[in-house]
Amino acid sequence: VKDFSMIPESLKHEFIESEFGKGQQISFLSMAAGPGNSQIEKKIYISLFERYPDAAFVRTVYKNKSSDTPVTLNRVYSNMFTLDRRLVRKESQSFDFWTFMGYGKILGGGHNNLRVNVLPVDKGLNVENDSETISGIPLVDIWSPEMGMAIASVEKRARILKMPVYVDSDKNVNMGLLEEPEIKLRPGEEYSALKTAVFVHSLDYYNPVKRYSDVLADLGITAKPCPQFGYEPFWCNWGYRK
């Protein structure tokens, strides 16, 4: 279900204040026909804060507006974007970017597994970044020398998600966040998708990752200082299985 039509009279603008400071928010409704005779309502909230002029915070709520038809939610996408570098550099390939993937891409197998978080995009790239099987941070970034865009989950508690990054048949790069809730939405029930943030930036992935750290700090999630002994050398025989 993706052919949602916006309801113009539902558009709302308001001034807000949250843990991210003062800002403004717009929200609106859209509707789409679902499976069977169901009707799906989608409400989107987009928040812009003075403290983060390079970020948009997005939240989406889906509601089953049917009177008698349940709907099964298998896959819910948030902030899917398509990027084409030719729009800023015509002589480039559409997919000519680099990417930072918070959960990474696994190469090899067994004890020789190698996780790669930063790599150039090629025309065959197709990675899901699954948080259920790989540890990391829920942020994915695509950038070139001209621009960059990152998407991240800003939930206070971790949720199982995937961050697909792939090159499509038009050689454009696609990225976004994906949940697979596998739940049944009965008539009148709602499902709140991931709370997310979209960052735009220059240079490489360091800027959005640092920005994401600032956002997490506003949510009360901060890294503890490393004690001095953490920098000292130590002996470990784990690799020899003794």
ROSE-4610 file (N, C-alpha, C; in Angstrom, 1 decimal, always signed):
// ROSE-4610
residu = [V/V/V/K/K/K/D/D/D/F/F/F/S/S/S/M/M/M/I/I/I/P/P/P/E/E/E/S/S/S/L/L/L/K/K/K/H/H/H/E/E/E/F/F/F/I/I/I/E/E/E/S/S/S/E/E/E/F/F/F/G/G/G/K/K/K/G/G/G/Q/Q/Q/Q/Q/Q/I/I/I/S/S/S/F/F/F/L/L/L/S/S/S/M/M/M/A/A/A/A/A/A/G/G/G/P/P/P/G/G/G/N/N/N/S/S/S/Q/Q/Q/I/I/I/E/E/E/K/K/K/K/K/K/I/I/I/Y/Y/Y/I/I/I/S/S/S/L/L/L/F/F/F/E/E/E/R/R/R/Y/Y/Y/P/P/P/D/D/D/A/A/A/A/A/A/F/F/F/V/V/V/R/R/R/T/T/T/V/V/V/Y/Y/Y/K/K/K/N/N/N/K/K/K/S/S/S/S/S/S/D/D/D/T/T/T/P/P/P/V/V/V/T/T/T/L/L/L/N/N/N/R/R/R/V/V/V/Y/Y/Y/S/S/S/N/N/N/M/M/M/F/F/F/T/T/T/L/L/L/D/D/D/R/R/R/R/R/R/L/L/L/V/V/V/R/R/R/K/K/K/E/E/E/S/S/S/Q/Q/Q/S/S/S/F/F/F/D/D/D/F/F/F/W/W/W/T/T/T/F/F/F/M/M/M/G/G/G/Y/Y/Y/G/G/G/K/K/K/I/I/I/L/L/L/G/G/G/G/G/G/G/G/G/H/H/H/N/N/N/N/N/N/L/L/L/R/R/R/V/V/V/N/N/N/V/V/V/L/L/L/P/P/P/V/V/V/D/D/D/K/K/K/G/G/G/L/L/L/N/N/N/V/V/V/E/E/E/N/N/N/D/D/D/S/S/S/E/E/E/T/T/T/I/I/I/S/S/S/G/G/G/I/I/I/P/P/P/L/L/L/V/V/V/D/D/D/I/I/I/W/W/W/S/S/S/P/P/P/E/E/E/M/M/M/G/G/G/M/M/M/A/A/A/I/I/I/A/A/A/S/S/S/V/V/V/E/E/E/K/K/K/R/R/R/A/A/A/R/R/R/I/I/I/L/L/L/K/K/K/M/M/M/P/P/P/V/V/V/Y/Y/Y/V/V/V/D/D/D/S/S/S/D/D/D/K/K/K/N/N/N/V/V/V/N/N/N/M/M/M/G/G/G/L/L/L/L/L/L/E/E/E/E/E/E/P/P/P/E/E/E/I/I/I/K/K/K/L/L/L/R/R/R/P/P/P/G/G/G/E/E/E/E/E/E/Y/Y/Y/S/S/S/A/A/A/L/L/L/K/K/K/T/T/T/A/A/A/V/V/V/F/F/F/V/V/V/H/H/H/S/S/S/L/L/L/D/D/D/Y/Y/Y/Y/Y/Y/N/N/N/P/P/P/V/V/V/K/K/K/R/R/R/Y/Y/Y/S/S/S/D/D/D/V/V/V/L/L/L/A/A/A/D/D/D/L/L/L/G/G/G/I/I/I/T/T/T/A/A/A/K/K/K/P/P/P/C/C/C/P/P/P/Q/Q/Q/F/F/F/G/G/G/Y/Y/Y/E/E/E/P/P/P/F/F/F/W/W/W/C/C/C/N/N/N/W/W/W/G/G/G/Y/Y/Y/R/R/R/K/K/K]
num = [1/1/1/2/2/2/3/3/3/4/4/4/5/5/5/6/6/6/7/7/7/8/8/8/9/9/9/10/10/10/11/11/11/12/12/12/13/13/13/14/14/14/15/15/15/16/16/16/17/17/17/18/18/18/19/19/19/20/20/20/21/21/21/22/22/22/23/23/23/24/24/24/25/25/25/26/26/26/27/27/27/28/28/28/29/29/29/30/30/30/31/31/31/32/32/32/33/33/33/34/34/34/35/35/35/36/36/36/37/37/37/38/38/38/39/39/39/40/40/40/41/41/41/42/42/42/43/43/43/44/44/44/45/45/45/46/46/46/47/47/47/48/48/48/49/49/49/50/50/50/51/51/51/52/52/52/53/53/53/54/54/54/55/55/55/56/56/56/57/57/57/58/58/58/59/59/59/60/60/60/61/61/61/62/62/62/63/63/63/64/64/64/65/65/65/66/66/66/67/67/67/68/68/68/69/69/69/70/70/70/71/71/71/72/72/72/73/73/73/74/74/74/75/75/75/76/76/76/77/77/77/78/78/78/79/79/79/80/80/80/81/81/81/82/82/82/83/83/83/84/84/84/85/85/85/86/86/86/87/87/87/88/88/88/89/89/89/90/90/90/91/91/91/92/92/92/93/93/93/94/94/94/95/95/95/96/96/96/97/97/97/98/98/98/99/99/99/100/100/100/101/101/101/102/102/102/103/103/103/104/104/104/105/105/105/106/106/106/107/107/107/108/108/108/109/109/109/110/110/110/111/111/111/112/112/112/113/113/113/114/114/114/115/115/115/116/116/116/117/117/117/118/118/118/119/119/119/120/120/120/121/121/121/122/122/122/123/123/123/124/124/124/125/125/125/126/126/126/127/127/127/128/128/128/129/129/129/130/130/130/131/131/131/132/132/132/133/133/133/134/134/134/135/135/135/136/136/136/137/137/137/138/138/138/139/139/139/140/140/140/141/141/141/142/142/142/143/143/143/144/144/144/145/145/145/146/146/146/147/147/147/148/148/148/149/149/149/150/150/150/151/151/151/152/152/152/153/153/153/154/154/154/155/155/155/156/156/156/157/157/157/158/158/158/159/159/159/160/160/160/161/161/161/162/162/162/163/163/163/164/164/164/165/165/165/166/166/166/167/167/167/168/168/168/169/169/169/170/170/170/171/171/171/172/172/172/173/173/173/174/174/174/175/175/175/176/176/176/177/177/177/178/178/178/179/179/179/180/180/180/181/181/181/182/182/182/183/183/183/184/184/184/185/185/185/186/186/186/187/187/187/188/188/188/189/189/189/190/190/190/191/191/191/192/192/192/193/193/193/194/194/194/195/195/195/196/196/196/197/197/197/198/198/198/199/199/199/200/200/200/201/201/201/202/202/202/203/203/203/204/204/204/205/205/205/206/206/206/207/207/207/208/208/208/209/209/209/210/210/210/211/211/211/212/212/212/213/213/213/214/214/214/215/215/215/216/216/216/217/217/217/218/218/218/219/219/219/220/220/220/221/221/221/222/222/222/223/223/223/224/224/224/225/225/225/226/226/226/227/227/227/228/228/228/229/229/229/230/230/230/231/231/231/232/232/232/233/233/233/234/234/234/235/235/235/236/236/236/237/237/237/238/238/238/239/239/239/240/240/240/241/241/241/242/242/242]
x = [+0.9/+0.0/+0.9/+0.9/+1.8/+1.2/+0.1/-0.6/-1.4/-0.8/-1.6/-1.9/-3.1/-3.5/-3.7/-3.0/-3.0/-4.4/-4.9/-6.1/-5.7/-5.8/-5.3/-5.9/-7.1/-7.7/-7.2/-6.5/-5.9/-4.6/-4.0/-2.7/-2.8/-1.8/-1.8/-0.4/-0.2/+1.1/+1.0/+2.0/+2.0/+3.4/+3.6/+4.9/+4.9/+6.1/+6.2/+7.5/+7.6/+8.8/+8.9/+10.0/+10.3/+11.7/+12.1/+13.5/+14.5/+14.1/+15.0/+15.0/+14.2/+14.1/+12.9/+12.9/+11.8/+11.8/+10.6/+10.6/+9.2/+9.0/+7.7/+7.4/+6.1/+5.7/+4.6/+4.6/+3.5/+3.0/+1.7/+1.2/+0.0/-0.2/-1.3/-1.7/-2.9/-3.4/-3.4/-3.3/-3.5/-4.2/-4.8/-5.6/-5.2/-5.3/-5.1/-5.9/-6.3/-7.0/-6.1/-6.5/-5.7/-6.2/-5.7/-6.2/-7.7/-8.3/-9.8/-10.5/-11.4/-12.1/-11.6/-10.4/-9.9/-9.4/-9.4/-8.9/-7.9/-6.7/-5.6/-5.4/-5.4/-5.1/-3.6/-2.9/-1.5/-1.4/-0.9/-0.7/+0.8/+1.3/+2.7/+3.0/+3.9/+4.4/+5.8/+6.1/+7.4/+7.8/+8.8/+9.2/+10.6/+10.7/+12.0/+12.3/+13.5/+13.9/+15.0/+15.0/+16.0/+17.4/+17.5/+18.8/+19.4/+18.6/+19.0/+18.6/+19.2/+18.8/+19.0/+19.8/+20.2/+19.4/+18.3/+17.6/+16.1/+15.4/+13.9/+13.6/+12.7/+12.3/+10.9/+10.8/+9.6/+9.0/+7.6/+6.9/+5.6/+5.3/+4.2/+3.3/+2.0/+1.0/+0.1/-0.1/-1.0/-2.3/-3.5/-4.7/-5.6/-6.1/-7.1/-8.4/-8.9/-10.1/-11.3/-11.1/-12.1/-13.1/-14.3/-15.3/-15.3/-14.8/-14.8/-13.7/-12.6/-11.6/-10.2/-9.7/-8.3/-7.3/-6.1/-5.0/-3.7/-3.0/-1.7/-0.6/+0.2/+1.4/+2.6/+3.1/+4.3/+5.6/+5.6/+6.7/+6.3/+6.9/+6.6/+7.9/+7.9/+9.0/+8.9/+10.0/+10.1/+11.2/+10.8/+11.8/+12.6/+12.0/+12.7/+13.0/+14.3/+14.8/+15.5/+15.5/+16.2/+17.2/+18.5/+19.5/+20.2/+20.4/+21.0/+22.1/+23.3/+24.4/+24.5/+23.9/+24.0/+23.2/+22.4/+21.7/+22.6/+23.7/+24.7/+26.0/+26.2/+27.5/+27.1/+26.8/+26.3/+27.2/+28.5/+29.5/+29.7/+29.0/+29.1/+28.1/+28.3/+27.3/+26.2/+25.0/+23.9/+24.2/+24.9/+25.2/+26.6/+27.2/+28.6/+28.6/+28.4/+28.4/+29.3/+29.4/+30.0/+28.8/+28.9/+27.9/+28.5/+27.9/+28.1/+26.9/+27.1/+25.9/+26.1/+25.2/+25.4/+25.5/+24.9/+25.0/+26.0/+26.3/+27.4/+27.0/+28.0/+27.8/+28.8/+28.4/+29.2/+29.9/+31.2/+31.9/+32.6/+32.7/+33.4/+32.4/+32.9/+32.1/+32.9/+32.2/+32.8/+33.6/+34.7/+35.6/+36.3/+36.2/+36.8/+35.8/+34.7/+33.7/+34.3/+34.1/+34.5/+33.3/+33.1/+32.0/+32.5/+31.9/+32.4/+31.3/+31.6/+30.6/+30.7/+31.9/+32.1/+32.6/+31.9/+32.4/+31.8/+32.5/+31.9/+30.7/+29.7/+28.6/+28.9/+28.6/+28.7/+27.3/+27.2/+25.9/+25.3/+26.0/+25.4/+25.1/+25.2/+25.0/+23.6/+23.4/+22.1/+22.2/+22.1/+22.4/+21.2/+20.8/+19.6/+20.0/+21.2/+21.6/+20.6/+20.7/+19.7/+20.2/+19.4/+19.8/+19.6/+18.9/+18.6/+19.8/+20.7/+21.8/+23.2/+23.2/+24.5/+24.3/+25.3/+25.2/+25.7/+25.3/+25.7/+24.8/+24.7/+23.8/+22.8/+21.6/+20.5/+20.6/+21.7/+21.9/+22.5/+22.0/+22.6/+22.8/+24.0/+24.3/+24.8/+24.4/+24.9/+25.5/+26.7/+27.3/+28.2/+28.5/+29.4/+30.1/+31.1/+31.8/+30.8/+29.7/+28.8/+27.7/+27.3/+26.2/+26.2/+25.4/+25.1/+23.8/+23.2/+22.0/+22.0/+21.6/+21.6/+20.2/+19.8/+18.5/+18.8/+18.1/+18.4/+17.1/+17.1/+16.0/+16.3/+15.3/+15.5/+14.6/+14.3/+13.6/+14.5/+13.8/+14.6/+15.0/+14.2/+14.6/+14.8/+15.7/+16.0/+14.8/+14.6/+13.6/+14.3/+13.8/+14.4/+14.0/+15.0/+14.8/+15.9/+15.6/+16.6/+16.7/+17.9/+18.2/+18.7/+17.7/+18.1/+18.8/+19.9/+20.6/+20.8/+20.3/+20.5/+20.4/+21.0/+21.0/+20.0/+19.0/+17.9/+18.3/+17.3/+17.5/+17.9/+17.6/+17.9/+19.3/+20.0/+21.3/+21.3/+20.1/+20.0/+20.2/+20.6/+20.8/+19.5/+19.0/+17.8/+18.2/+17.7/+17.9/+16.7/+16.6/+15.5/+15.6/+14.5/+14.4/+13.2/+13.3/+12.3/+12.0/+10.8/+10.3/+9.5/+9.5/+8.7/+7.9/+6.9/+6.1/+5.3/+4.8/+4.0/+2.9/+2.1/+1.0/-0.3/-1.4/-2.7/-3.3/-3.7/-4.3/-5.8/-6.5/-7.9/-8.6/-9.8/-10.5/-10.4/-10.0/-9.8/-8.5/-7.7/-6.4/-5.3/-4.3/-3.2/-1.9/-0.9/+0.5/+1.4/+2.2/+3.2/+4.5/+4.9/+6.2/+7.3/+8.5/+9.7/+9.7/+10.2/+10.5/+11.9/+11.9/+13.2/+13.7/+14.9/+15.5/+16.2/+16.1/+16.8/+17.8/+19.0/+20.1/+20.7/+20.8/+21.6/+22.9/+24.0/+25.3/+26.3/+27.4/+28.6/+29.6/+30.7/+31.8/+31.3/+32.0/+31.7/+30.7/+30.7/+29.7/+29.9/+31.1/+31.4/+30.3/+30.0/+29.0/+27.7/+27.0/+25.7/+25.8/+26.9/+27.1/+27.3/+28.0/+28.2/+26.8/+26.1/+24.8/+23.8/+23.9/+23.1/+23.4/+24.7/+25.1/+24.5/+24.4/+23.8/+22.3/+21.6/+20.2/+20.0/+20.8/+20.7/+20.9/+21.8/+22.1/+20.8/+20.1/+18.9/+17.8/+17.9/+17.0/+17.5/+18.6/+19.2/+20.0/+20.5/+21.3/+22.7/+23.7/+25.0/+26.0/+27.2/+28.2/+29.0/+29.2/+30.0/+31.5/+32.1/+33.6/+34.4/+35.3/+36.2/+37.2/+37.3/+38.3/+39.7/+40.7/+42.1/+42.6/+42.2/+42.7/+42.2/+41.2/+40.7/+41.7/+42.6/+43.6/+44.9/+45.0/+46.2/+46.2/+47.4/+47.5/+47.2/+46.7/+46.4/+46.6/+46.7/+46.9/+45.6/+45.3/+44.1/+44.4/+44.0/+44.2/+43.0/+41.9/+40.6/+40.9/+41.7/+41.9/+42.5/+43.2/+43.8/+42.9/+41.7/+40.7/+41.3/+42.0/+42.5/+41.9]
y = [-1.2/+0.0/+1.2/+2.0/+3.1/+4.3/+4.1/+5.2/+6.1/+6.8/+7.6/+9.0/+9.5/+10.8/+11.7/+12.8/+13.8/+14.4/+14.7/+15.4/+16.9/+17.8/+19.2/+19.9/+19.7/+20.4/+19.9/+18.8/+18.2/+18.8/+19.6/+20.2/+21.1/+20.9/+21.7/+22.2/+23.4/+24.0/+24.5/+24.2/+24.6/+24.8/+25.6/+25.8/+24.8/+24.1/+23.1/+23.3/+22.5/+22.5/+21.1/+20.5/+19.1/+19.0/+17.8/+17.6/+18.1/+18.3/+18.9/+20.4/+21.0/+22.5/+23.0/+24.3/+24.9/+24.7/+24.6/+24.3/+24.5/+24.0/+24.1/+22.7/+22.4/+21.1/+21.2/+20.5/+20.3/+18.9/+18.7/+17.3/+17.3/+16.2/+16.0/+14.6/+14.4/+13.0/+12.7/+11.4/+10.9/+9.6/+9.2/+7.9/+7.1/+5.8/+4.8/+3.6/+3.0/+1.7/+0.6/-0.2/-1.3/-2.6/-3.8/-5.1/-5.3/-6.0/-6.2/-4.9/-4.6/-3.4/-2.4/-2.6/-1.8/-0.4/+0.6/+1.9/+2.2/+2.7/+2.9/+4.4/+4.9/+6.4/+6.5/+7.5/+7.7/+9.1/+9.3/+10.7/+10.9/+11.9/+12.2/+13.5/+13.5/+14.6/+14.9/+16.2/+16.6/+17.8/+17.6/+18.6/+19.2/+20.5/+21.2/+22.0/+21.8/+22.5/+23.5/+24.6/+25.6/+25.1/+24.1/+23.6/+22.7/+22.2/+21.3/+21.8/+22.8/+23.4/+22.5/+21.4/+20.5/+19.2/+19.2/+17.9/+18.1/+17.1/+17.0/+15.7/+15.9/+14.7/+14.3/+13.0/+12.5/+11.4/+11.4/+10.3/+10.0/+8.8/+8.4/+7.4/+7.6/+6.7/+6.2/+4.9/+4.3/+3.8/+4.0/+3.6/+2.8/+1.7/+1.0/+1.6/+2.3/+3.0/+2.1/+0.9/+0.0/-0.3/-0.7/-1.0/-2.5/-3.3/-4.8/-5.6/-4.9/-5.6/-5.5/-6.5/-6.4/-6.3/-5.8/-5.6/-6.1/-7.0/-7.5/-6.6/-6.1/-5.3/-6.2/-6.5/-7.3/-6.4/-5.4/-4.5/-3.0/-2.2/-0.8/+0.0/+0.8/+1.6/+3.0/+3.5/+4.9/+5.7/+6.8/+7.7/+7.0/+6.5/+5.9/+7.0/+7.1/+8.2/+7.6/+8.2/+7.8/+9.0/+8.7/+9.7/+9.4/+10.5/+10.5/+11.5/+11.1/+12.1/+12.9/+12.4/+13.2/+14.6/+14.7/+15.9/+17.1/+16.7/+17.7/+17.6/+16.5/+16.3/+15.4/+16.0/+15.3/+14.2/+14.4/+13.4/+12.2/+12.2/+11.0/+10.0/+8.8/+7.7/+8.1/+7.7/+8.0/+7.4/+6.3/+5.6/+6.0/+7.0/+7.3/+8.1/+7.3/+7.8/+6.9/+7.3/+6.4/+6.3/+5.2/+4.9/+4.5/+5.0/+4.5/+3.8/+2.5/+1.7/+1.3/+1.7/+1.5/+0.1/-0.9/-2.3/-3.0/-2.4/-2.9/-4.0/-4.4/-5.4/-6.5/-7.8/-8.9/-9.5/-9.7/-10.3/-11.6/-12.6/-13.8/-14.7/-15.6/-16.5/-17.1/-17.7/-18.3/-17.3/-17.8/-16.9/-15.8/-15.9/-15.0/-13.8/-13.8/-12.8/-11.4/-10.5/-9.2/-8.2/-7.3/-6.4/-5.1/-4.6/-3.3/-2.3/-1.2/-0.1/+1.0/+1.2/+2.3/+1.7/+2.0/+1.5/+2.3/+2.3/+3.0/+2.2/+2.9/+2.3/+1.8/+0.5/+0.1/-0.4/-0.6/-0.8/-2.1/-3.0/-4.2/-4.2/-3.1/-3.0/-3.3/-4.2/-4.5/-5.1/-4.2/-4.6/-4.2/-5.1/-4.8/-4.2/-4.4/-3.8/-4.3/-5.5/-6.1/-6.0/-5.3/-5.1/-6.3/-7.3/-8.5/-9.4/-9.3/-10.2/-9.5/-8.2/-7.5/-6.3/-6.1/-4.9/-3.7/-2.5/-1.2/-0.1/+0.9/+2.0/+2.2/+2.6/+2.6/+3.9/+4.0/+5.2/+4.7/+5.3/+5.0/+6.3/+6.4/+7.7/+7.5/+8.3/+8.3/+9.7/+9.8/+11.1/+11.1/+12.3/+12.5/+13.8/+14.3/+15.6/+16.8/+16.6/+17.8/+17.8/+16.7/+16.6/+15.3/+15.2/+13.9/+13.9/+12.8/+12.6/+11.3/+11.5/+10.3/+10.2/+9.0/+8.7/+7.8/+8.1/+7.4/+7.2/+6.2/+6.0/+6.8/+7.5/+8.3/+7.8/+6.5/+5.9/+5.8/+6.0/+5.9/+4.5/+3.6/+2.2/+1.5/+0.6/+0.0/-0.8/-0.8/-1.6/-2.3/-3.6/-4.4/-3.7/-3.5/-2.8/-3.2/-2.9/-3.1/-1.7/-1.5/-0.3/-0.6/-0.9/-1.3/-0.2/-0.6/+0.3/-0.5/+0.0/-0.8/+0.2/-0.3/+0.4/-0.2/+0.6/+0.1/-0.1/-0.4/-0.7/+0.6/+1.8/+3.0/+3.5/+2.7/+3.0/+4.1/+4.4/+5.3/+4.6/+5.3/+4.7/+4.9/+3.9/+3.9/+3.6/+4.3/+3.9/+4.3/+3.7/+4.0/+3.1/+3.1/+2.3/+1.3/+0.1/-0.9/-1.7/-1.8/-2.7/-3.8/-4.9/-6.1/-6.6/-5.8/-6.1/-7.4/-7.8/-9.0/-9.0/-8.0/-7.9/-7.6/-7.9/-7.7/-6.4/-5.5/-4.2/-4.3/-4.4/-4.5/-3.2/-3.2/-1.9/-0.9/+0.3/+1.3/+1.4/+0.3/+0.3/+1.0/+1.5/+2.3/+1.6/+1.9/+1.5/+2.7/+2.9/+4.0/+3.5/+4.0/+3.6/+4.2/+3.9/+4.4/+6.0/+6.5/+7.9/+8.1/+9.0/+9.0/+10.5/+10.6/+11.9/+11.8/+12.8/+12.9/+14.1/+13.8/+14.8/+15.1/+16.3/+16.7/+17.3/+17.1/+17.5/+17.7/+18.2/+18.3/+17.3/+17.1/+16.2/+14.8/+14.0/+12.6/+12.3/+11.0/+10.5/+11.0/+11.6/+12.0/+13.0/+14.0/+15.0/+14.5/+13.6/+13.1/+12.2/+11.4/+10.6/+11.4/+12.5/+13.4/+14.1/+14.5/+15.1/+14.1/+12.8/+11.8/+11.6/+11.7/+11.7/+12.8/+14.0/+15.1/+14.9/+14.3/+14.0/+13.0/+11.9/+10.9/+11.5/+12.5/+13.1/+13.9/+14.5/+15.2/+14.2/+12.9/+11.9/+11.2/+11.7/+11.1/+9.9/+9.7/+8.5/+9.0/+8.8/+9.3/+8.2/+8.3/+7.3/+7.6/+6.6/+6.8/+7.1/+7.9/+8.2/+6.9/+6.7/+5.5/+5.7/+4.7/+4.8/+4.7/+5.2/+5.2/+3.8/+2.8/+1.4/+0.9/+1.5/+1.1/+1.3/+2.2/+2.6/+1.8/+0.9/+0.2/-1.1/-1.6/-2.9/-4.1/-5.2/-6.3/-7.6/-8.7/-10.0/-10.7/-11.4/-12.2/-13.5/-14.7/-15.9/-16.5/-15.7/-16.2/-16.8/-16.1/-16.6/-17.9/-18.4/-19.7/-20.8/-20.4/-21.3/-22.1/-21.4/-22.0/-21.4]
z = [+0.0/+0.0/+0.0/-1.1/-1.2/-1.9/-2.5/-3.3/-2.4/-1.4/-0.5/-1.1/-0.9/-1.3/-0.2/-0.2/+0.9/+1.0/+2.2/+2.4/+2.8/+1.8/+2.0/+3.3/+3.6/+4.7/+6.1/+6.1/+7.3/+7.7/+6.8/+7.1/+8.3/+9.2/+10.4/+10.7/+11.1/+11.5/+13.0/+13.8/+15.2/+15.7/+16.7/+17.4/+18.5/+18.7/+19.7/+20.5/+21.6/+22.4/+23.0/+22.8/+23.3/+23.9/+24.1/+24.6/+23.6/+22.3/+21.3/+21.2/+22.1/+22.2/+21.5/+21.1/+20.4/+18.9/+18.4/+16.9/+16.4/+15.2/+14.5/+13.9/+13.8/+13.3/+12.4/+11.3/+10.4/+10.4/+10.3/+10.2/+9.2/+8.6/+7.7/+7.5/+7.0/+6.8/+5.3/+5.1/+3.7/+3.8/+2.7/+2.7/+1.5/+1.6/+0.5/+0.7/-0.4/-0.4/+0.0/+0.9/+1.4/+0.8/+1.3/+0.8/+1.1/+0.2/+0.4/+0.3/+1.2/+1.2/+2.2/+2.7/+3.8/+3.3/+4.2/+4.0/+5.0/+4.6/+5.5/+5.6/+6.8/+7.1/+7.5/+7.0/+7.3/+7.8/+9.0/+9.5/+9.7/+9.1/+9.2/+10.0/+10.9/+11.7/+11.3/+10.9/+10.5/+11.4/+12.2/+13.2/+12.8/+12.9/+12.7/+13.9/+14.4/+15.7/+15.5/+16.2/+16.1/+16.4/+17.3/+17.7/+16.6/+15.7/+14.6/+13.2/+12.7/+11.4/+10.3/+10.5/+9.4/+9.5/+10.3/+10.5/+10.5/+10.0/+10.1/+10.9/+11.9/+12.7/+12.2/+11.9/+11.2/+12.0/+12.2/+12.8/+12.0/+11.8/+11.0/+11.8/+11.7/+12.4/+11.4/+11.3/+10.4/+11.2/+10.6/+11.2/+10.2/+10.7/+9.9/+10.0/+8.9/+9.0/+8.5/+8.3/+7.8/+9.0/+8.6/+9.6/+10.0/+9.1/+9.4/+8.8/+8.3/+7.6/+8.3/+8.9/+9.6/+8.5/+8.8/+7.9/+8.6/+7.9/+8.4/+7.9/+8.9/+8.6/+8.6/+7.4/+7.2/+7.2/+6.4/+6.2/+6.2/+7.1/+7.2/+6.9/+5.8/+5.5/+6.0/+6.4/+6.9/+6.2/+5.6/+5.0/+3.9/+2.9/+1.8/+0.8/+0.5/-0.4/-1.6/-2.7/-3.9/-4.2/-4.4/-4.7/-6.0/-6.7/-8.1/-8.1/-8.1/-8.1/-9.3/-10.4/-11.7/-11.6/-10.6/-10.4/-9.9/-9.3/-8.9/-9.7/-10.3/-11.1/-12.3/-13.5/-14.6/-15.1/-15.0/-15.6/-14.7/-13.5/-12.6/-12.9/-12.4/-12.4/-11.3/-11.5/-10.6/-9.2/-9.1/-7.9/-7.3/-7.8/-7.5/-6.1/-5.0/-3.7/-2.8/-1.6/-0.5/+0.5/+1.3/+2.3/+3.6/+4.7/+6.0/+6.5/+6.9/+7.3/+8.7/+9.6/+11.0/+11.5/+10.7/+11.1/+10.2/+9.0/+8.2/+7.2/+6.5/+5.5/+5.8/+5.9/+6.3/+5.1/+5.1/+4.1/+4.6/+3.8/+4.3/+5.0/+5.9/+6.6/+7.8/+8.7/+9.9/+10.7/+11.2/+12.1/+11.2/+9.9/+9.0/+8.6/+9.3/+9.0/+9.1/+8.2/+8.2/+8.0/+9.0/+8.9/+8.3/+7.3/+6.7/+6.9/+7.5/+7.7/+6.7/+6.1/+5.2/+3.9/+2.8/+1.5/+0.3/-0.8/-2.0/-2.5/-3.1/-3.7/-5.1/-5.4/-6.7/-7.3/-8.5/-9.1/-8.7/-8.0/-7.5/-6.0/-5.4/-3.9/-3.6/-2.6/-2.1/-0.7/+0.3/+1.7/+2.5/+3.5/+4.3/+5.7/+6.2/+7.5/+8.6/+9.0/+9.9/+11.3/+12.2/+13.6/+14.4/+13.9/+14.6/+14.6/+13.6/+13.4/+13.6/+13.5/+13.6/+14.5/+15.4/+16.3/+15.6/+16.2/+15.5/+16.0/+15.2/+15.4/+14.3/+14.6/+13.6/+12.8/+12.0/+11.1/+9.9/+8.7/+7.4/+6.7/+6.0/+5.4/+4.0/+3.1/+1.7/+1.4/+0.9/+0.6/-0.6/-1.1/-2.1/-1.7/-2.5/-2.2/-2.2/-2.9/-3.0/-1.9/-1.4/-0.4/+0.3/+1.3/+2.0/+2.7/+2.9/+3.6/+4.5/+5.7/+6.6/+7.2/+7.5/+8.2/+9.4/+10.5/+11.8/+12.6/+13.3/+14.3/+15.5/+16.1/+17.3/+18.4/+18.4/+19.5/+20.7/+21.9/+23.2/+23.5/+23.0/+23.2/+21.9/+21.8/+20.5/+20.0/+18.7/+18.0/+16.9/+16.7/+15.6/+14.3/+13.4/+12.1/+11.1/+9.9/+8.8/+8.1/+7.5/+6.8/+5.4/+4.5/+3.2/+2.4/+1.7/+0.8/-0.5/-1.6/-2.8/-4.0/-5.1/-6.4/-7.2/-7.8/-8.5/-10.0/-10.8/-12.3/-13.0/-12.4/-13.0/-12.6/-11.7/-11.2/-10.1/-9.6/-8.5/-7.2/-6.1/-4.8/-4.0/-3.3/-2.5/-1.1/-0.1/+1.3/+2.1/+3.3/+4.2/+5.4/+6.2/+7.4/+7.2/+7.7/+7.5/+8.8/+9.1/+10.2/+9.6/+10.3/+9.9/+11.1/+11.5/+12.7/+12.7/+11.5/+11.4/+12.5/+12.4/+13.4/+12.6/+13.2/+12.6/+13.1/+12.3/+12.7/+12.5/+13.6/+13.5/+13.2/+12.7/+12.5/+13.6/+13.3/+14.3/+15.0/+14.9/+15.6/+14.8/+15.6/+15.0/+15.2/+14.3/+14.4/+14.3/+15.3/+15.2/+14.7/+13.5/+12.9/+13.7/+13.3/+13.9/+14.0/+15.1/+15.1/+14.5/+13.5/+12.7/+12.6/+12.2/+11.8/+10.5/+9.7/+8.4/+8.5/+8.3/+8.4/+7.0/+6.7/+5.5/+6.0/+5.2/+5.7/+4.5/+4.8/+3.9/+4.4/+3.6/+4.0/+4.2/+5.0/+5.1/+6.3/+6.6/+7.6/+9.0/+9.3/+10.7/+11.2/+10.3/+10.7/+11.2/+10.4/+10.8/+12.0/+12.1/+13.3/+14.6/+14.5/+15.6/+15.9/+14.9/+15.1/+15.8/+15.4/+16.0/+17.5/+17.8/+19.2/+20.0/+19.4/+20.1/+20.3/+19.3/+19.5/+20.6/+20.6/+21.7/+23.0/+23.1/+24.4/+24.9/+24.0/+24.3/+24.8/+24.4/+24.8/+26.1/+26.7/+27.9/+27.7/+26.4/+26.1/+25.8/+26.7/+26.6/+26.9/+26.2/+26.5/+27.8/+28.6/+29.8/+29.5/+30.2/+30.0/+30.2/+29.3/+29.4/+30.5/+31.4/+32.5/+31.9/+32.7/+32.2/+31.8/+32.6/+32.4/+31.0/+30.5/+29.2/+28.1/+28.3/+27.3/+27.5/+28.5/+28.8/+28.0/+27.7/+27.1/+28.0/+27.5/+28.3/+27.5/+28.2/+27.6/+27.5/+26.5/+26.3/+25.5/+26.1/+25.4/+24.7/+24.6/+24.1/+22.7/+21.9/+20.5/+20.4/+21.5/+21.5/+22.1/+22.5/+23.1/+24.3/+25.2/+26.4/+27.6]
